[in-house]
Amino acid sequence: MSGKLLVLEGTDASGKSTQFERLCAFLDERGISYRRLVFPRYQEESSALIRMYLGGQFGEHPDDVSAYTASTFFAVDRYASYQTEWKDYYENGGLVLADRYTTSNAVHQASKLEEEEQKAFLDWLFDFEYRIMGIPAPDDVYFLDMPTEAVHDLLEHRQGKTQDIHEQDMEYLKHCYQTASKLADTFGWHRIRCTQDGRIRTIEDISAELTAAVLRAIP
Ligand SMILES: Cc1cn([C@H]2C[C@H](O)[C@@H](COP(=O)(O)O)O2)c(=O)[nH]c1=O
């Protein structure tokens, strides 16, 4: 009996990590058992090429590494995680929550391609990760819809900190947001709007909506 895999997706600086923490804390309080995954797994050996890529060792711009090539780096890390950490739990019916997943390749790597090339890429990506590598496809995806303009100041402020090659490229991030928004419609992801009337909603407000949506998906 397969378990359930729920994925939280969002562009850089969308508040995703904070929301993921809150969601996990809520499930902990309720005594709901689940496994928690965060991708990329920077501390693990399987993320070596991700760290090289995001650190700029293959080029300083996201486009320096093709969507297909970069996707394989992230896919390998997920494969290693599945095989060593959660395959048995999931196959025995467990609930798994992931902060980013294959959907992050769909958003951040498809954004490197022209619109007319994206469908072929997404077909390839899902076939590669879900069928060839054999990792599970998500049951539900929750997309934190935070327009890049809304976090522009925050991103500028982060300039002082060490940023990866994605975060350094504002145009690329805007493009990723547009792609994510389009994919949410195409694939029926749950859209959690993080702004209202041009203002960012409170963390608590967004969290309440996300938590309620996730609770509806679990038995
Ligand atoms: C997990 C994952 C992340 N990414 C991107 C999203 C972020 O811009 C960047 C690093 O992720 P992070 O900001 O969550 O640490 O890598 C992919 O392109 N594909 C993936 O599969």
The ligand as an SDF file (V2000), in Angstrom:
LIG
                    3D

 21 22  0  0  0  0  0  0  0  0999 V2000
   15.0860   20.8730   -4.9450 C   0  0  0  0  0  0  0  0  0  0  0  0
   15.3510   21.7070   -6.1640 C   0  0  0  0  0  0  0  0  0  0  0  0
   15.7400   23.0310   -6.0690 C   0  0  0  0  0  0  0  0  0  0  0  0
   15.9860   23.7630   -7.1840 N   0  0  0  0  0  0  0  0  0  0  0  0
   16.3940   25.1630   -7.0240 C   0  0  0  0  0  0  0  0  0  0  0  0
   15.4230   26.0390   -6.2560 C   0  0  0  0  0  0  0  0  0  0  0  0
   16.3130   27.0960   -5.6390 C   0  0  0  0  0  0  0  0  0  0  0  0
   16.4540   28.1970   -6.5360 O   0  0  0  0  0  0  0  0  0  0  0  0
   17.6610   26.4010   -5.4920 C   0  0  0  0  0  0  0  0  0  0  0  0
   18.0650   26.0650   -4.0810 C   0  0  0  0  0  0  0  0  0  0  0  0
   16.9830   25.6680   -3.2980 O   0  0  0  0  0  0  0  0  0  0  0  0
   16.7490   26.3370   -1.8620 P   0  0  0  0  0  0  0  0  0  0  0  0
   16.6840   27.8250   -2.1060 O   0  0  0  0  0  0  0  0  0  0  0  0
   15.4570   25.7560   -1.3820 O   0  0  0  0  0  0  0  0  0  0  0  0
   17.9060   25.9470   -1.0070 O   0  0  0  0  0  0  0  0  0  0  0  0
   17.5990   25.2010   -6.2800 O   0  0  0  0  0  0  0  0  0  0  0  0
   15.8830   23.2160   -8.4710 C   0  0  0  0  0  0  0  0  0  0  0  0
   16.1260   23.8760   -9.4690 O   0  0  0  0  0  0  0  0  0  0  0  0
   15.4950   21.9090   -8.5690 N   0  0  0  0  0  0  0  0  0  0  0  0
   15.2160   21.1150   -7.4850 C   0  0  0  0  0  0  0  0  0  0  0  0
   14.8560   19.9500   -7.6400 O   0  0  0  0  0  0  0  0  0  0  0  0
  1  2  1  0
  2  3  2  0
  2 20  1  0
  3  4  1  0
  4  5  1  0
  4 17  1  0
  5  6  1  0
  5 16  1  0
  6  7  1  0
  7  8  1  0
  7  9  1  0
  9 10  1  0
  9 16  1  0
 10 11  1  0
 11 12  1  0
 12 13  2  0
 12 14  1  0
 12 15  1  0
 17 18  2  0
 17 19  1  0
 19 20  1  0
 20 21  2  0
M  END
$$$$
